[in-house]
Structures are given as structure tokens and as C-alpha cells.
Amino acid sequence: MTSREDRAGLYDHSTGRIGRAARLLRQRGVLEPFRLVRKHGLAESARFISRNVRHLIADRLARKWDRDHNVDTAGSIQLAMLDVVGPNRDKGNECVCTSPKSFDFIMKSLPSDLGGTTFIDIGSGKSRTLLLASHYPFSKIVGVEFARELVEIAQRNLRSYKNPRKVCDTLSVVQADAAAYEFPDTPLLVYFYNPFSKDVFDVVIANLVASLKAKPRRCFVVYGSSSHSAIDWARPAIRATGVFEELPVPPMPSFLDAVRVIDYAVFRLDEKKLARAG
Ligand SMILES: C[S@@+](CC[C@H](N)C(=O)[O-])C[C@H]1O[C@@H](n2cnc3c(N)ncnc32)[C@H](O)[C@@H]1O
């Protein structure tokens, strides 16, 4: 096994890098790193090392954030062994949480008057994003997550989270397949961080547009992706609805608490286009 278990006993792929490297040295000898550099070339080897160092730093910072705030959100939890509702397990991505610095950076592109708005994280994992959203004056914060074990961890986190920045207290998580989720009829900020493949996303975004047509109201959509290059298909898919306008946003800096730089896009519902779309 190349991974270890997280605090709740779930299969966590983010830990064990140093152990794996030590095992390789023991098994193949101390010259193995030189053999690997010769095989893959200097540039590729440097990229490999910097990727792994970055993972290690981001992982340490995530665990420190958890200790500081009395929660469990770190890790890279694989979905294969989890108890999932709905038919879309194989289309879902592993549970890796948005980095706190990246989230705060994204929020700078959104309006500050969030009263009356419900923040919804589609594929909310262990709830890190819900906790971070509670630093902003949303009326309600809702997580939608299809894996029972992650919902249970999230619910414990919502109870135990300690942070003086918290200004919203109405947080909850529902266990549901995002494709079957019905959006509440309040103003919305719908957040996606690389949760699943395009076919599930198409269903969720169509459900959102149908809900907005049934009751027009303010709505923002944020899409973030780091691996899988999901932003490359998510951005055109949101534009293709014909009812959202993409807002200009600054590029994401390379924050140390993020395993990779997050590419992101922010959209605002254009109510005139919505009315024209019938
Ligand atoms: C990359 S994680 C994002 C976690 C969280 N949104 C964040 O930003 O910290 C993706 C999450 O989406 C969940 N997921 C994947 N497919 C889903 C689906 N069809 N319905 C609900 N949740 C889903 C996974 O279980 C995982 O927890």
C-alpha cells in the first residue's frame, strides 16, 4: 500500500511521501536517485522534486490549519472505499480541499454585500470551504457531498470549528448526489472546486439554470480547478448556458498552502439574458 489512513481511518493519498522515498532507497540502494536523474533528465527530475516538496509543505500547512482550528480537513481522500449515494461515484474526484489563501483570494472578486445570499459548495468534502465561507457575511452556508464518511467528518467540523473570523453561523451539509440536488430559491453563490467530470457538471449547471428561470435571483458561480484541467471545459460549459457573464479576475498567486496553483473563473447571472432565454 502506498497511502496511509487519515485521522478518521479513510484512505489518504497525501501522506507517506518521505516514507516511500526512504523505502525506495532501502530497496534499490543510495545510487537510485542518480540513476533516476540519468533516466528522466535534469529538468524533469527538478520538476518532480519541486512538485513533491510543494506537496509536503502544503500538507504540513493544512495539518497545522486543522490543529489551530480544531478540525479535520487535510488529506487527499480516495472515493473508492466510501459509502456514496447515487450513480456517479466513478465520475467524482478525490476529496482535496481548497487552500485557505486561495479561497480568500477568490472572494476578493465577489461583492461584499452578501446578506441574503446562500453559499453552496457542490462536492463539499470535509467542509474546509464551508468553514472558510463562514468568515464572510452569507445568510446560509450549505455543503452538498455524496460520500457519507465525508459528510460525517464535515458535520463534526462544523460543530468544533474555532475561528474569531467566523461571522456566519448557519452552516449545514447534506448527503446528496450533486446531480439530484435542488437549489434553494434564495440568492446564490455556487462554488465548485474540481468535484466531478463534465457530464455530471452539465446536469448540475442545467438544474441551476432551470432553478434561476423558475425564480430569477442574484447568482454567482465560482469554478476552481488545479488538477484535471477541468477549467478548460467548465468555463465554456458555463458560457454555453447563455445566461452568465464571466467577470475579469486577477491570476491566482502561487500560495504555499495550495498543492497546486488554482485556476479559477467567476461568473455572474445576467438577468436580461436569463429573461431572453425564456
Ligand atoms: C476536490 S474535492 C473538493 C472539496 C471542497 N469543495 C473544497 O473545495 O474544499 C471534490 C469533492 O466532491 C465530492 N463529489 C464528487 N462527485 C460528487 C457528486 N456527484 N455529488 C456530490 N459530491 C461529489 C467528492 O466526494 C469530494 O469530496
The ligand as an SDF file (V2000), in Angstrom:
LIG
                    3D

 27 29  0  0  0  0  0  0  0  0999 V2000
  -11.8450   18.1770   -4.9430 C   0  0  0  0  0  0  0  0  0  0  0  0
  -12.9660   17.8510   -3.6260 S   0  0  0  0  0  0  0  0  0  0  0  0
  -13.5000   19.4980   -3.2010 C   0  0  0  0  0  0  0  0  0  0  0  0
  -13.7920   19.6860   -1.7170 C   0  0  0  0  0  0  0  0  0  0  0  0
  -14.3230   21.0500   -1.3360 C   0  0  0  0  0  0  0  0  0  0  0  0
  -15.2770   21.5530   -2.2710 N   0  0  0  0  0  0  0  0  0  0  0  0
  -13.2170   22.0820   -1.1910 C   0  0  0  0  0  0  0  0  0  0  0  0
  -13.0870   22.9080   -2.0910 O   0  0  0  0  0  0  0  0  0  0  0  0
  -12.5040   22.0830   -0.1860 O   0  0  0  0  0  0  0  0  0  0  0  0
  -14.3310   17.1580   -4.5340 C   0  0  0  0  0  0  0  0  0  0  0  0
  -15.4290   16.5960   -3.6550 C   0  0  0  0  0  0  0  0  0  0  0  0
  -16.5970   16.3840   -4.4630 O   0  0  0  0  0  0  0  0  0  0  0  0
  -17.2620   15.2280   -3.9960 C   0  0  0  0  0  0  0  0  0  0  0  0
  -18.1080   14.7140   -5.0920 N   0  0  0  0  0  0  0  0  0  0  0  0
  -17.6950   14.1400   -6.2480 C   0  0  0  0  0  0  0  0  0  0  0  0
  -18.7540   13.8090   -7.0180 N   0  0  0  0  0  0  0  0  0  0  0  0
  -19.8670   14.1980   -6.3390 C   0  0  0  0  0  0  0  0  0  0  0  0
  -21.2590   14.1370   -6.6310 C   0  0  0  0  0  0  0  0  0  0  0  0
  -21.7420   13.6040   -7.7680 N   0  0  0  0  0  0  0  0  0  0  0  0
  -22.1270   14.6390   -5.7130 N   0  0  0  0  0  0  0  0  0  0  0  0
  -21.6750   15.1840   -4.5520 C   0  0  0  0  0  0  0  0  0  0  0  0
  -20.3660   15.2490   -4.2220 N   0  0  0  0  0  0  0  0  0  0  0  0
  -19.4710   14.7800   -5.1180 C   0  0  0  0  0  0  0  0  0  0  0  0
  -16.1140   14.2930   -3.6120 C   0  0  0  0  0  0  0  0  0  0  0  0
  -16.5360   13.2830   -2.7140 O   0  0  0  0  0  0  0  0  0  0  0  0
  -15.1190   15.2680   -2.9790 C   0  0  0  0  0  0  0  0  0  0  0  0
  -15.3260   15.3680   -1.6080 O   0  0  0  0  0  0  0  0  0  0  0  0
  1  2  1  0
  2  3  1  0
  2 10  1  0
  3  4  1  0
  4  5  1  0
  5  6  1  0
  5  7  1  0
  7  8  2  0
  7  9  1  0
 10 11  1  0
 11 12  1  0
 11 26  1  0
 12 13  1  0
 13 14  1  0
 13 24  1  0
 14 15  1  0
 14 23  1  0
 15 16  2  0
 16 17  1  0
 17 18  1  0
 17 23  2  0
 18 19  1  0
 18 20  2  0
 20 21  1  0
 21 22  2  0
 22 23  1  0
 24 25  1  0
 24 26  1  0
 26 27  1  0
M  CHG  2   2   1   9  -1
M  END
$$$$
